[in-house]
Amino acid sequence: MYVERVTVAGATIEIERYYTNRYHKKSENRKPKSKLSSDQQREANNRRAERKLRQLINANFSPGDYHLILSYEKKPGDPERSPEDMREDIRKFLRVLRKEYKLQGKELKYIHVPEIGSKGARHHHLVINRIDSEAIRKGWQYGFIQLCPLDGSRNWRKLAAYLLKYSCRVIGTEFEISGKRWNASRNLVHPEPVVTVITKKDYFKSVPVVPRKYRGLYEVDKSTIESGETADEYGGYRFLRYTLMRRD
């Protein structure tokens, strides 16, 4: 059965139409699920994780907020920071940062992803809401900081893909954060999709369109359109994915 999933996240609305065995009439027999190879399953998991992270960033941050990179200054002979060291370092940093935000009448919002570089260098990537840069410097005493303001696109899918690349490097290692690809503050909005069954009356629309209730307010971001048929391992069904952008 085909379904349509619509997720509102900040200035974006993500629309996806695809086939699923999850929704079916009681009189229908479910088709057997195709077994995915380990590589296919990994790819599917990464795609879902990237979607979730992208929507989390889009729903909670604004242009001018920061992608923050914390680096360690390592002198010759210094040992590498252990996973425990890195976890304690980021805990201390966030504790100081919360106090600074509170002094400015704000509440810290963040997403955190640790990184192990190709040569073993340690970094922390964070997406945080805007604050005076001097307050950030007060909290990080271990090396350098790099502040990259979020651009005006309001759809930070490239940033989500970038961060996920680093999260994948730590999965299954001692640097993993409690079995998660990233860690985030509890005050974030988590977008929930609305899923509806595509009936014969509705049929499967293979052309991206702005739903009637959003016309005039949103437009299709043509760079996000993905369509076609899934591979044989997935059943060869049609799919369509695209994003609407708010016009304001």
CYANA upper distance limits for C-alpha pairs under 8 A (distance plus 0.5 A):
  1 MET  CA     19 TYR  CA      5.99
  1 MET  CA     20 THR  CA      6.16
  1 MET  CA     21 ASN  CA      6.91
  1 MET  CA     23 TYR  CA      7.07
  1 MET  CA     24 HIS  CA      7.09
  1 MET  CA    197 VAL  CA      7.89
  1 MET  CA    198 ILE  CA      8.05
  2 TYR  CA     17 ARG  CA      7.36
  2 TYR  CA     18 TYR  CA      5.94
  2 TYR  CA     19 TYR  CA      4.76
  2 TYR  CA     20 THR  CA      6.68
  2 TYR  CA    197 VAL  CA      6.72
  2 TYR  CA    198 ILE  CA      5.94
  2 TYR  CA    199 THR  CA      8.39
  2 TYR  CA    204 PHE  CA      7.96
  3 VAL  CA     17 ARG  CA      6.13
  3 VAL  CA     18 TYR  CA      6.26
  3 VAL  CA     19 TYR  CA      6.80
  3 VAL  CA     20 THR  CA      7.64
  3 VAL  CA    195 VAL  CA      7.14
  3 VAL  CA    196 THR  CA      6.08
  3 VAL  CA    197 VAL  CA      4.84
  3 VAL  CA    198 ILE  CA      5.51
  4 GLU  CA     15 ILE  CA      7.49
  4 GLU  CA     16 GLU  CA      6.11
  4 GLU  CA     17 ARG  CA      4.90
  4 GLU  CA     18 TYR  CA      7.26
  4 GLU  CA    195 VAL  CA      6.10
  4 GLU  CA    196 THR  CA      5.89
  4 GLU  CA    197 VAL  CA      6.87
  4 GLU  CA    198 ILE  CA      7.04
  5 ARG  CA     14 GLU  CA      8.39
  5 ARG  CA     15 ILE  CA      6.24
  5 ARG  CA     16 GLU  CA      5.65
  5 ARG  CA     17 ARG  CA      6.87
  5 ARG  CA    193 PRO  CA      6.56
  5 ARG  CA    194 VAL  CA      6.12
  5 ARG  CA    195 VAL  CA      4.89
  5 ARG  CA    196 THR  CA      7.12
  6 VAL  CA     13 ILE  CA      7.25
  6 VAL  CA     14 GLU  CA      6.17
  6 VAL  CA     15 ILE  CA      5.18
  6 VAL  CA     16 GLU  CA      7.13
  6 VAL  CA    193 PRO  CA      5.91
  6 VAL  CA    194 VAL  CA      5.73
  6 VAL  CA    195 VAL  CA      6.96
  7 THR  CA     13 ILE  CA      6.01
  7 THR  CA     14 GLU  CA      5.64
  7 THR  CA     15 ILE  CA      7.18
  7 THR  CA    191 PRO  CA      7.12
  7 THR  CA    192 GLU  CA      6.77
  7 THR  CA    193 PRO  CA      4.87
  7 THR  CA    194 VAL  CA      6.86
  8 VAL  CA     12 THR  CA      6.50
  8 VAL  CA     13 ILE  CA      4.93
  8 VAL  CA     14 GLU  CA      7.01
  8 VAL  CA     59 ALA  CA      8.44
  8 VAL  CA    191 PRO  CA      7.00
  8 VAL  CA    192 GLU  CA      8.18
  8 VAL  CA    193 PRO  CA      7.84
  9 ALA  CA     13 ILE  CA      6.58
  9 ALA  CA     14 GLU  CA      8.30
  9 ALA  CA     55 GLN  CA      5.99
  9 ALA  CA     56 LEU  CA      7.79
  9 ALA  CA     58 ASN  CA      6.07
  9 ALA  CA     59 ALA  CA      4.84
  9 ALA  CA    191 PRO  CA      6.40
 10 GLY  CA     55 GLN  CA      8.49
 10 GLY  CA     58 ASN  CA      5.68
 10 GLY  CA     59 ALA  CA      4.53
 10 GLY  CA     60 ASN  CA      7.42
 10 GLY  CA    154 ARG  CA      8.14
 11 ALA  CA     58 ASN  CA      7.65
 11 ALA  CA     59 ALA  CA      8.09
 11 ALA  CA    154 ARG  CA      6.74
 11 ALA  CA    155 ASN  CA      7.97
 11 ALA  CA    245 MET  CA      6.42
 11 ALA  CA    246 ARG  CA      5.64
 12 THR  CA     58 ASN  CA      7.74
 12 THR  CA    154 ARG  CA      8.05
 12 THR  CA    155 ASN  CA      7.21
 12 THR  CA    243 THR  CA      6.99
 12 THR  CA    244 LEU  CA      6.05
 12 THR  CA    245 MET  CA      5.37
 12 THR  CA    246 ARG  CA      6.80
 13 ILE  CA    243 THR  CA      6.10
 13 ILE  CA    244 LEU  CA      5.46
 13 ILE  CA    245 MET  CA      7.17
 14 GLU  CA    241 ARG  CA      8.01
 14 GLU  CA    242 TYR  CA      6.55
 14 GLU  CA    243 THR  CA      4.94
 14 GLU  CA    244 LEU  CA      6.82
 15 ILE  CA    241 ARG  CA      6.29
 15 ILE  CA    242 TYR  CA      6.06
 15 ILE  CA    243 THR  CA      6.55
 15 ILE  CA    244 LEU  CA      8.28
 16 GLU  CA    239 PHE  CA      7.92
 16 GLU  CA    240 LEU  CA      6.13
 16 GLU  CA    241 ARG  CA      4.87
 16 GLU  CA    242 TYR  CA      7.12
 17 ARG  CA    204 PHE  CA      8.27
 17 ARG  CA    239 PHE  CA      5.98
 17 ARG  CA    240 LEU  CA      5.65
 17 ARG  CA    241 ARG  CA      7.00
 18 TYR  CA    237 TYR  CA      7.95
 18 TYR  CA    238 ARG  CA      6.90
 18 TYR  CA    239 PHE  CA      5.05
 18 TYR  CA    240 LEU  CA      7.18
 19 TYR  CA    237 TYR  CA      6.84
 19 TYR  CA    238 ARG  CA      7.70
 19 TYR  CA    239 PHE  CA      7.73
 21 ASN  CA     30 ARG  CA      6.75
 21 ASN  CA     31 LYS  CA      7.38
 21 ASN  CA     33 LYS  CA      8.37
 23 TYR  CA    197 VAL  CA      8.12
 24 HIS  CA     28 GLU  CA      6.85
 24 HIS  CA     29 ASN  CA      8.49
 24 HIS  CA     30 ARG  CA      7.85
 34 SER  CA    233 GLU  CA      6.48
 34 SER  CA    234 TYR  CA      6.61
 34 SER  CA    235 GLY  CA      7.57
 35 LYS  CA    233 GLU  CA      7.74
 36 LEU  CA     40 GLN  CA      6.15
 36 LEU  CA     41 GLN  CA      6.26
 36 LEU  CA    233 GLU  CA      7.16
 36 LEU  CA    234 TYR  CA      8.33
 37 SER  CA     41 GLN  CA      6.60
 38 SER  CA     42 ARG  CA      6.56
 39 ASP  CA     43 GLU  CA      6.63
 40 GLN  CA     44 ALA  CA      6.65
 41 GLN  CA     45 ASN  CA      6.57
 42 ARG  CA     46 ASN  CA      6.59
 43 GLU  CA     47 ARG  CA      6.64
 44 ALA  CA     48 ARG  CA      6.80
 45 ASN  CA     49 ALA  CA      6.62
 46 ASN  CA     50 GLU  CA      6.50
 46 ASN  CA    164 LEU  CA      8.47
 47 ARG  CA     51 ARG  CA      6.71
 48 ARG  CA     52 LYS  CA      6.72
 49 ALA  CA     53 LEU  CA      6.61
 49 ALA  CA    164 LEU  CA      8.21
 50 GLU  CA     54 ARG  CA      6.43
 50 GLU  CA    160 ALA  CA      6.69
 50 GLU  CA    161 ALA  CA      6.61
 50 GLU  CA    164 LEU  CA      6.89
 51 ARG  CA     55 GLN  CA      6.65
 52 LYS  CA     56 LEU  CA      6.61
 53 LEU  CA     57 ILE  CA      6.75
 53 LEU  CA    160 ALA  CA      6.42
 53 LEU  CA    164 LEU  CA      8.47
 54 ARG  CA     58 ASN  CA      6.65
 54 ARG  CA    155 ASN  CA      8.33
 54 ARG  CA    156 TRP  CA      6.99
 54 ARG  CA    157 ARG  CA      5.91
 54 ARG  CA    159 LEU  CA      8.36
 54 ARG  CA    160 ALA  CA      5.56
 54 ARG  CA    161 ALA  CA      8.34
 55 GLN  CA     59 ALA  CA      6.43
 55 GLN  CA    190 HIS  CA      8.44
 55 GLN  CA    191 PRO  CA      7.25
 56 LEU  CA     60 ASN  CA      6.77
 56 LEU  CA    188 LEU  CA      8.21
 56 LEU  CA    189 VAL  CA      7.65
 56 LEU  CA    190 HIS  CA      6.59
 56 LEU  CA    191 PRO  CA      7.40
 57 ILE  CA     61 PHE  CA      6.28
 57 ILE  CA    127 VAL  CA      8.36
 57 ILE  CA    156 TRP  CA      7.52
 57 ILE  CA    160 ALA  CA      8.09
 58 ASN  CA     62 SER  CA      8.11
 58 ASN  CA    154 ARG  CA      6.90
 58 ASN  CA    155 ASN  CA      6.42
 58 ASN  CA    156 TRP  CA      6.94
 59 ALA  CA    189 VAL  CA      7.03
 59 ALA  CA    190 HIS  CA      7.96
 59 ALA  CA    191 PRO  CA      7.48
 60 ASN  CA    188 LEU  CA      6.77
 60 ASN  CA    189 VAL  CA      6.77
 61 PHE  CA     65 ASP  CA      6.93
 61 PHE  CA    128 ILE  CA      8.13
 61 PHE  CA    129 ASN  CA      6.89
 62 SER  CA    129 ASN  CA      8.18
 62 SER  CA    150 LEU  CA      7.63
 62 SER  CA    152 GLY  CA      8.49
 62 SER  CA    154 ARG  CA      7.22
 63 PRO  CA    149 PRO  CA      7.64
 63 PRO  CA    150 LEU  CA      5.45
 63 PRO  CA    151 ASP  CA      5.78
 63 PRO  CA    152 GLY  CA      5.51
 63 PRO  CA    153 SER  CA      8.07
 63 PRO  CA    154 ARG  CA      7.07
 64 GLY  CA    130 ARG  CA      7.13
 64 GLY  CA    149 PRO  CA      5.41
 64 GLY  CA    150 LEU  CA      5.60
 64 GLY  CA    151 ASP  CA      7.11
 64 GLY  CA    152 GLY  CA      8.24
 65 ASP  CA    127 VAL  CA      8.11
 65 ASP  CA    128 ILE  CA      6.72
 65 ASP  CA    129 ASN  CA      5.25
 65 ASP  CA    130 ARG  CA      4.95
 65 ASP  CA    149 PRO  CA      5.99
 65 ASP  CA    150 LEU  CA      5.95
 66 TYR  CA    126 LEU  CA      8.41
 66 TYR  CA    127 VAL  CA      6.13
 66 TYR  CA    128 ILE  CA      5.87
 66 TYR  CA    129 ASN  CA      6.74
 66 TYR  CA    130 ARG  CA      6.67
 66 TYR  CA    147 LEU  CA      6.65
 66 TYR  CA    148 CYS  CA      6.01
 66 TYR  CA    149 PRO  CA      4.98
 66 TYR  CA    150 LEU  CA      6.13
 67 HIS  CA    125 HIS  CA      7.63
 67 HIS  CA    126 LEU  CA      6.25
 67 HIS  CA    127 VAL  CA      5.03
 67 HIS  CA    128 ILE  CA      7.12
 67 HIS  CA    147 LEU  CA      6.59
 67 HIS  CA    148 CYS  CA      5.53
 67 HIS  CA    149 PRO  CA      6.66
 67 HIS  CA    150 LEU  CA      7.10
 68 LEU  CA    125 HIS  CA      6.26
 68 LEU  CA    126 LEU  CA      5.50
 68 LEU  CA    127 VAL  CA      6.53
 68 LEU  CA    128 ILE  CA      7.73
 68 LEU  CA    145 ILE  CA      7.57
 68 LEU  CA    146 GLN  CA      6.27
 68 LEU  CA    147 LEU  CA      5.35
 68 LEU  CA    148 CYS  CA      6.76
 69 ILE  CA    123 HIS  CA      7.32
 69 ILE  CA    124 HIS  CA      6.20
 69 ILE  CA    125 HIS  CA      5.20
 69 ILE  CA    126 LEU  CA      6.94
 69 ILE  CA    145 ILE  CA      6.16
 69 ILE  CA    146 GLN  CA      5.54
 69 ILE  CA    147 LEU  CA      7.14
 70 LEU  CA    123 HIS  CA      6.05
 70 LEU  CA    124 HIS  CA      5.50
 70 LEU  CA    125 HIS  CA      6.99
 70 LEU  CA    140 TRP  CA      8.10
 70 LEU  CA    143 GLY  CA      7.83
 70 LEU  CA    144 PHE  CA      6.56
 70 LEU  CA    145 ILE  CA      5.23
 70 LEU  CA    146 GLN  CA      7.13
 71 SER  CA    122 ARG  CA      7.19
 71 SER  CA    123 HIS  CA      5.28
 71 SER  CA    124 HIS  CA      7.23
 71 SER  CA    142 TYR  CA      7.91
 71 SER  CA    143 GLY  CA      6.01
 71 SER  CA    144 PHE  CA      5.59
 71 SER  CA    145 ILE  CA      6.66
 72 TYR  CA    121 ALA  CA      8.47
 72 TYR  CA    122 ARG  CA      7.15
 72 TYR  CA    123 HIS  CA      7.25
 72 TYR  CA    142 TYR  CA      5.88
 72 TYR  CA    143 GLY  CA      4.88
 72 TYR  CA    144 PHE  CA      6.91
 73 GLU  CA    142 TYR  CA      6.72
 73 GLU  CA    143 GLY  CA      4.85
 73 GLU  CA    144 PHE  CA      7.30
 74 LYS  CA     78 ASP  CA      6.67
 74 LYS  CA    143 GLY  CA      8.47
 80 GLU  CA    121 ALA  CA      8.41
 80 GLU  CA    122 ARG  CA      8.44
 81 ARG  CA     85 ASP  CA      6.10
 81 ARG  CA     86 MET  CA      6.71
 81 ARG  CA    122 ARG  CA      7.81
 82 SER  CA     86 MET  CA      6.72
 83 PRO  CA     87 ARG  CA      6.64
 83 PRO  CA    174 GLU  CA      6.92
 83 PRO  CA    175 PHE  CA      5.62
 84 GLU  CA     88 GLU  CA      6.65
 85 ASP  CA     89 ASP  CA      6.49
 86 MET  CA     90 ILE  CA      6.72
 87 ARG  CA     91 ARG  CA      6.69
 88 GLU  CA     92 LYS  CA      6.70
 89 ASP  CA     93 PHE  CA      6.70
 90 ILE  CA     94 LEU  CA      6.55
 90 ILE  CA    124 HIS  CA      8.38
 91 ARG  CA     95 ARG  CA      6.63
 92 LYS  CA     96 VAL  CA      6.85
 92 LYS  CA    139 GLY  CA      8.11
 93 PHE  CA     97 LEU  CA      6.63
 93 PHE  CA    139 GLY  CA      5.43
 93 PHE  CA    140 TRP  CA      6.45
 94 LEU  CA     98 ARG  CA      6.52
 94 LEU  CA    139 GLY  CA      8.04
 95 ARG  CA     99 LYS  CA      7.15
 96 VAL  CA    100 GLU  CA      6.91
 96 VAL  CA    138 LYS  CA      8.23
 96 VAL  CA    139 GLY  CA      5.92
 97 LEU  CA    101 TYR  CA      6.68
 97 LEU  CA    108 LEU  CA      7.91
 97 LEU  CA    135 ALA  CA      7.60
 97 LEU  CA    136 ILE  CA      7.12
 97 LEU  CA    139 GLY  CA      6.66
 98 ARG  CA    102 LYS  CA      6.63
 98 ARG  CA    107 GLU  CA      7.53
 98 ARG  CA    108 LEU  CA      6.27
 99 LYS  CA    103 LEU  CA      6.73
100 GLU  CA    104 GLN  CA      7.01
100 GLU  CA    135 ALA  CA      6.68
101 TYR  CA    105 GLY  CA      6.79
101 TYR  CA    106 LYS  CA      5.39
101 TYR  CA    107 GLU  CA      6.20
101 TYR  CA    108 LEU  CA      6.53
101 TYR  CA    131 ILE  CA      7.73
102 LYS  CA    106 LYS  CA      5.77
102 LYS  CA    107 GLU  CA      6.67
108 LEU  CA    128 ILE  CA      7.61
108 LEU  CA    129 ASN  CA      7.13
108 LEU  CA    185 SER  CA      8.40
109 LYS  CA    128 ILE  CA      6.07
109 LYS  CA    129 ASN  CA      6.33
109 LYS  CA    184 ALA  CA      8.32
109 LYS  CA    185 SER  CA      6.31
109 LYS  CA    187 ASN  CA      7.19
109 LYS  CA    188 LEU  CA      7.24
110 TYR  CA    126 LEU  CA      6.91
110 TYR  CA    127 VAL  CA      5.88
110 TYR  CA    128 ILE  CA      5.01
110 TYR  CA    129 ASN  CA      7.55
110 TYR  CA    184 ALA  CA      6.09
110 TYR  CA    185 SER  CA      5.98
111 ILE  CA    126 LEU  CA      5.85
111 ILE  CA    127 VAL  CA      5.68
111 ILE  CA    128 ILE  CA      7.33
111 ILE  CA    182 TRP  CA      7.34
111 ILE  CA    183 ASN  CA      6.28
111 ILE  CA    184 ALA  CA      4.77
111 ILE  CA    185 SER  CA      7.15
112 HIS  CA    124 HIS  CA      7.55
112 HIS  CA    125 HIS  CA      6.26
112 HIS  CA    126 LEU  CA      4.98
112 HIS  CA    127 VAL  CA      7.29
112 HIS  CA    182 TRP  CA      6.13
112 HIS  CA    183 ASN  CA      5.55
112 HIS  CA    184 ALA  CA      6.50
113 VAL  CA    124 HIS  CA      6.52
113 VAL  CA    125 HIS  CA      5.57
113 VAL  CA    126 LEU  CA      6.79
113 VAL  CA    163 LEU  CA      7.30
113 VAL  CA    166 TYR  CA      7.69
113 VAL  CA    167 SER  CA      6.55
113 VAL  CA    181 ARG  CA      7.71
113 VAL  CA    182 TRP  CA      5.47
113 VAL  CA    183 ASN  CA      7.15
114 PRO  CA    122 ARG  CA      8.13
114 PRO  CA    123 HIS  CA      6.51
114 PRO  CA    124 HIS  CA      4.99
114 PRO  CA    125 HIS  CA      6.47
114 PRO  CA    166 TYR  CA      7.64
114 PRO  CA    167 SER  CA      7.31
114 PRO  CA    170 VAL  CA      8.13
114 PRO  CA    175 PHE  CA      8.20
114 PRO  CA    182 TRP  CA      8.30
115 GLU  CA    121 ALA  CA      8.46
115 GLU  CA    122 ARG  CA      6.29
115 GLU  CA    123 HIS  CA      5.53
115 GLU  CA    124 HIS  CA      6.39
115 GLU  CA    125 HIS  CA      7.70
115 GLU  CA    166 TYR  CA      5.95
115 GLU  CA    167 SER  CA      7.45
115 GLU  CA    169 ARG  CA      7.76
115 GLU  CA    170 VAL  CA      7.63
116 ILE  CA    120 GLY  CA      5.99
116 ILE  CA    121 ALA  CA      6.19
116 ILE  CA    122 ARG  CA      5.48
116 ILE  CA    123 HIS  CA      7.14
116 ILE  CA    166 TYR  CA      7.94
116 ILE  CA    169 ARG  CA      7.45
116 ILE  CA    170 VAL  CA      7.64
117 GLY  CA    121 ALA  CA      5.29
117 GLY  CA    122 ARG  CA      6.78
117 GLY  CA    123 HIS  CA      8.21
125 HIS  CA    163 LEU  CA      7.97
131 ILE  CA    135 ALA  CA      7.72
131 ILE  CA    136 ILE  CA      8.32
132 ASP  CA    136 ILE  CA      7.68
133 SER  CA    137 ARG  CA      7.00
134 GLU  CA    138 LYS  CA      6.94
135 ALA  CA    139 GLY  CA      7.46
136 ILE  CA    140 TRP  CA      7.34
137 ARG  CA    141 GLN  CA      8.04
137 ARG  CA    145 ILE  CA      7.88
140 TRP  CA    144 PHE  CA      8.40
140 TRP  CA    145 ILE  CA      8.24
150 LEU  CA    156 TRP  CA      8.44
156 TRP  CA    160 ALA  CA      6.87
157 ARG  CA    161 ALA  CA      6.71
158 LYS  CA    162 TYR  CA      6.59
159 LEU  CA    163 LEU  CA      6.63
160 ALA  CA    164 LEU  CA      6.54
161 ALA  CA    165 LYS  CA      6.75
162 TYR  CA    166 TYR  CA      7.49
163 LEU  CA    167 SER  CA      6.83
164 LEU  CA    168 CYS  CA      6.58
164 LEU  CA    181 ARG  CA      7.98
165 LYS  CA    169 ARG  CA      7.28
166 TYR  CA    170 VAL  CA      7.57
167 SER  CA    171 ILE  CA      7.08
167 SER  CA    181 ARG  CA      5.64
167 SER  CA    182 TRP  CA      7.15
168 CYS  CA    181 ARG  CA      7.47
170 VAL  CA    174 GLU  CA      8.02
170 VAL  CA    175 PHE  CA      6.09
170 VAL  CA    176 GLU  CA      5.74
170 VAL  CA    181 ARG  CA      8.37
171 ILE  CA    175 PHE  CA      8.14
171 ILE  CA    176 GLU  CA      5.94
171 ILE  CA    179 GLY  CA      8.00
171 ILE  CA    180 LYS  CA      8.33
171 ILE  CA    181 ARG  CA      7.28
172 GLY  CA    176 GLU  CA      6.98
176 GLU  CA    180 LYS  CA      7.24
176 GLU  CA    181 ARG  CA      7.78
177 ILE  CA    181 ARG  CA      7.39
177 ILE  CA    182 TRP  CA      7.31
177 ILE  CA    183 ASN  CA      7.51
184 ALA  CA    188 LEU  CA      8.13
198 ILE  CA    202 ASP  CA      6.37
198 ILE  CA    203 TYR  CA      6.69
198 ILE  CA    204 PHE  CA      7.33
199 THR  CA    203 TYR  CA      6.46
206 SER  CA    227 SER  CA      8.13
206 SER  CA    239 PHE  CA      8.31
206 SER  CA    240 LEU  CA      6.95
208 PRO  CA    220 VAL  CA      7.74
208 PRO  CA    225 ILE  CA      8.12
208 PRO  CA    240 LEU  CA      8.34
208 PRO  CA    242 TYR  CA      7.42
209 VAL  CA    220 VAL  CA      7.52
210 VAL  CA    214 TYR  CA      6.76
210 VAL  CA    215 ARG  CA      6.37
210 VAL  CA    218 TYR  CA      7.55
210 VAL  CA    219 GLU  CA      6.99
210 VAL  CA    220 VAL  CA      7.17
210 VAL  CA    244 LEU  CA      7.76
211 PRO  CA    215 ARG  CA      6.90
214 TYR  CA    218 TYR  CA      6.33
215 ARG  CA    219 GLU  CA      8.05
217 LEU  CA    246 ARG  CA      6.38
217 LEU  CA    247 ARG  CA      6.23
217 LEU  CA    248 ASP  CA      8.25
218 TYR  CA    244 LEU  CA      6.33
218 TYR  CA    245 MET  CA      5.74
218 TYR  CA    246 ARG  CA      4.86
218 TYR  CA    247 ARG  CA      5.88
219 GLU  CA    244 LEU  CA      5.81
219 GLU  CA    245 MET  CA      5.95
219 GLU  CA    246 ARG  CA      7.17
219 GLU  CA    247 ARG  CA      7.36
220 VAL  CA    242 TYR  CA      7.86
220 VAL  CA    243 THR  CA      6.60
220 VAL  CA    244 LEU  CA      5.05
220 VAL  CA    245 MET  CA      6.86
221 ASP  CA    225 ILE  CA      7.87
221 ASP  CA    242 TYR  CA      7.68
221 ASP  CA    243 THR  CA      6.20
221 ASP  CA    244 LEU  CA      6.19
221 ASP  CA    245 MET  CA      6.77
222 LYS  CA    242 TYR  CA      8.09
222 LYS  CA    243 THR  CA      8.48
224 THR  CA    241 ARG  CA      7.96
224 THR  CA    242 TYR  CA      5.61
224 THR  CA    243 THR  CA      6.42
225 ILE  CA    240 LEU  CA      7.91
225 ILE  CA    241 ARG  CA      6.21
225 ILE  CA    242 TYR  CA      4.91
225 ILE  CA    243 THR  CA      7.72
226 GLU  CA    240 LEU  CA      6.26
226 GLU  CA    241 ARG  CA      5.57
226 GLU  CA    242 TYR  CA      6.86
227 SER  CA    238 ARG  CA      7.98
227 SER  CA    239 PHE  CA      6.05
227 SER  CA    240 LEU  CA      4.85
227 SER  CA    241 ARG  CA      6.79
228 GLY  CA    238 ARG  CA      6.15
228 GLY  CA    239 PHE  CA      6.28
228 GLY  CA    240 LEU  CA      7.36
229 GLU  CA    236 GLY  CA      6.04
229 GLU  CA    237 TYR  CA      5.73
229 GLU  CA    238 ARG  CA      4.75
229 GLU  CA    239 PHE  CA      6.51
230 THR  CA    234 TYR  CA      6.28
230 THR  CA    235 GLY  CA      7.22
230 THR  CA    236 GLY  CA      5.17
230 THR  CA    237 TYR  CA      5.93
230 THR  CA    238 ARG  CA      6.82
230 THR  CA    239 PHE  CA      7.65
231 ALA  CA    235 GLY  CA      7.14
231 ALA  CA    236 GLY  CA      5.74
231 ALA  CA    237 TYR  CA      8.48
232 ASP  CA    236 GLY  CA      5.35
